[in-house]
């Protein structure tokens, strides 16, 4: 906890300890669990509750939200009935005692998703989450046109790389060409209102926790939830820029088709799934662009010498995604999927 100034002092303050029903004098030990680009997670054992919990420190917002940690906690509370997400026990975004947001939630067991063996588990998990019916006034951000919203986000992220003197001209040109192709496809698509629910938008394999063939799978890391088309989640899950992120896996057409069929089966009519497969394939193509442009932006940010969170494995993946051969593969994939638009 030494890497974050003030965190040791925060867990000793009276407000936190009273709210968490912890003994007045600290006895619990906080151990590093994992980190992303905007959050650092620790585990600790609650001596009164007699259970393991996760303390999440939020240091930034991909969504440019002033109250990022409260937004994430709100989404988790909305999804509690699904049984597929961690329960929130404490949230503090006041920055009264500490400069970052704090979220405490239950610790869920499980291993990282194996794409080749556990796609049905992921399909079942997402079906239960997406089938939690919410009102439009649920408090989540609702993009008017989700596909265009993704591309607008892509443009914003790519601008960081495109304007930087650190980026390679050939890579800038190739990514710009990919974005133009994406805009043509989205502009040709007739945007119609569909069923909306709370979607995760960041379905990497490490965000799933799987507990064997007879047990439930969970989905953690709800940093960027939206009230949007569930097909957006399905497309992001299948996109090669997602599957390749923490593994070396790129799903085959057969695996994607079987995943979508399983998903519809597990929904069991809880929401209308007509057209969800076709929309999922389109979202998969556009999410490839989101993955590429995020990597371009993050690559520039990783050049900063004072970056608080630096993942060596992440930096290597950024390099891989910006390789011209990888960009060529994404270009061909987008072109080959025209039939689904």
N, C-alpha and C positions, 0 to 999 in steps of 0.2 A: 504493500500500500504506500510505500515511500515515494513512488514515482508520481503520485498525485498529491500536490501540496494541500494540506488541510483535511484529507480524508480520515486519517487516524483520529484527528480531533473531532470530526463530525460524528463518528460512531460512538463517541463518548458523551455527546451533548444530551441534555435532559429531555429535550423535545423528541428526539429520535428514540431514545431508550424507553420513554414512557409510552409512546405510540406503538412501539414494537413489543411492549411488555417484557423488556429485557431487565435483568437485575441492575440495580443502580451502579454497581461497579462492574466494569467490563470483564467478562471471563471468556467470551467467545473469541475464536480465532478466525480471521478472514484470509482465505487462500485464493490466489489467482486461478480463474477458471478458463477464460477465453477473452479475446478482444476482436472487435471489428474496426472499421474506419472511424466510427463515431461513438463507440461505447466500449467500456472495459467492465468485465464481469468478475465477481468474486463469489465464493461460496462460504457459508458459515453454518455452524450447527447451533440452533436455538435451544438453550438449556431448559427453557420452560415448556415450549411447544414440543420439544423432543423430536425435532425434525430438521432436515437440511434445507437451507434456503439460498437464494441467489440475491446478491446486492449488485445492482447494475448502475454504473456511473455513466451518465450521458454527457458527452463533451461537445456535441455539435448536432446540427440538423440538416439532413439532406433536403428536407422539404422547406427549409428556411423558416421554420416555425419558432416563434418566441417561446412557446410553451411545449417544447418537443416531448419531454418526459411525461407530462400530463396527457398529451395526445395518445401516446403509446399505451399508457395505463388505461385510458378510456376505451380503446379498442379491445384490450384484453378483457375488460369487464363486460363489454357487449357480447363477447364470444364465450364467456364462461360456461354457458349451458351446453356448448358443443362437447365439452369434456376432452377437447383436443389441444388446449392451450393452458399455460401456467396461470394460476390464480394470483391476483395482485393483493399484497398485504400492506404495502406502504408506498406512498409516492410523495416526493417533495421537490417541487420545481421553484421554490421561493427564492433560492440562493441567499437566504438570510444568514446561514452559518457556513455556506460553502459555495464556491463559484459555479458548480455544476449541478445538474439535476440528478436526483437519486430515486431509484425504483427498487423495491424489494418484492420478490415473488417466490412462489414455491419452486423447489428444484424438482425437475422431472427426469427420470432415468431414461436411458436408451442409447443406442449406437447410431452413428451416421447412416443415412439411407444408402443402400446398395442398389444402384440403378438397374442392374441386370437381374437381381433376385427379388426386389421389394417394390416394384412399381405398383402392384395392386394395393399395397399398404398405403402408399402415398395417395392413390386415387380415393381410397376409402376415407382417409383423413381429410382431404380437401372437400369431399362430398359432404361430410358432416359439418365442416366449417361454413361452406357456402350455403348450406341449407338453413342456417340460422337467419330467419326472416327479420329484417330491420326496416324501420320507417325512414323515409327520406330525411327526416329531421333528427337522425341519430347522432349528429355531431361530427361525422366524418366528412372529409373533403370529397366533393363529387365533381369530377371533371365532366364538362358538358359533352365533349367528344373525346372519349378515352384514347383513341388511336392518335388523334392530332395532339392531344396533351402529351403523349409519350414523345412524339417527334419534336414538339416544342421544347421539352426537357432535353432531348438529344442536342438540339441546336444550342441551347444554353450551355450544356456541358462541353460540347465540341468547340465552342467559341474560346474557351480557356486554352485549348491546345492550338487552335487555328491562329490565334493572335500571339501566341508565345513564340519567341525566337528559338526555343528549345526543340520544337517539333520538326520532324523531317518533311520537306516539301512534297516528296513523293507520297508519303503517308497522308498528309493533309489532302492532297488531290484525290486519293483513293477513297478516303472516308467521305469527302464531300460528294463524290459520285454515288456512294451508297445511300447517303441521305436523300439525294435527288430522286433516286429510284424509289425509296420509301415514300416520299411525298407523292409521287405519281400514283402509287398503289393506294394510298390512303385517300387521296382526292377522288379517285375513281370509285371508292367504296361508299355506298349509300348508308350514312349513319342513321340508325333507327334505335329508339329507346328499347332496352331489353331489361330483363330481370337484373336487379342490382343487389349486392350484398357486401359484406366486409371482405375485402381481398387483401392478401399479404403484399403482393407485388415483388417480393424478393425470395423466391423459392429455391435457394441453393440446397444441395444435399445435406450440408451440415446444419441446416435449420430444422431438419426432420430428426426426430428421435424415435427409433424403432426398437421394439422389445420382443422380438421373436414372432413366430407364426401365429401364436394363439393370443397375443397381447396387442393392446392398442398402440398406435403410433401417435406422436404429438408433433405440433408445429410451434417453434419458438421464434424469437426475434421479430417483433412486430413494430419495426421502426418506421415503416412507410405505408400504413394501411390506407385504403380508400374505400369509398362507397361506389362500387363500379361493377362492370360486367365480369362474372366469374371466368369467362373465356380469357380474360387478360392474365389471370393467374395460371391457367392451364397452358397458355402460350408461352409464358415466361418459364414455366417448369420444363417444357420440352425443348426450348431453344438451345442450340449448341453452345452459345455464349454462357448459358447457365450451367449446363451439365459439365462442361469442360473446366469450370472455374476451380473446383476443389478436387477434381478427378481428371482422368484423361478420356472420359466417356462422351461419345456423341450418339444419341439414340438413333436407331434405324427407323425407317418408315413403319415397319411392322410393330416395333415397340411403341411408337407414338400412337398408332391406331388402336392397339390393344389397351393402352393406358386410358385413352379417351372412352373406349367402350366400357371398361371397368368403372370409370368415374360415373358415367351415366347410369350404369346398373346400381351403383351404391347410392346415388341420389334418391332412387326409389320413388320418383314422382313428387318429391318434396318441393321442387320448383320446376317450371317448364324448361326443358333442355333442348327444345327444337332449335337447330342452327348453331348450337354451341360448339360442335366439332369444327365446322367451317370457320367460325370466328376465331377459334383457338389457333388454327393454322396461320391465319393472318396475323394475329397477335404474336405468334412465334417469330415471324419474319421481322416485324417491327421491333420486337424486344431484342433481336440480334443487334439492331442499331443502337438501342439503349445500352447494351453491354459494351459495345465497341466505344461509344462516345464517353461513357463513364470511365472506361479504362484510359482513354486519352486525357481526360481531365485529371484523373488520379495520378497519372504518370507525371504530369507537370507538378502537381502538389508534392509528389514524392521527392522532387528535386530540392525542396526547401530544407535547409539544414536544421531548423528548429521544430520539425514536425513531431508532435507529441506521440502519435502512434505510428510505428513503422514495422510492418510485417514483411520479412524477407521473402516469404513464399508468395505474398500478394504482389510484391514488386516483380518477381520473376514471371508471374502470370500476366501482369501488365505488358511486359516486354513481349510475351508470347502472343497476346491478342493484337498487338500492334505490328506484328510481323506481316510483311506483305503477302506471304503465302497464306496465312490465316485469313487476312482480309479478302483474298481472292476466293477462298473457300466460302466465306459468308456471301460474297457477291453472287457466286453460282447458286447457292442455296436459295437466295431470295428470288432469283430469276426462275429457278426450277419450280417454284411454288405458285406461279402465276395462276394456275388452274383453280386454286382455292379462293382467289379474290372475286 
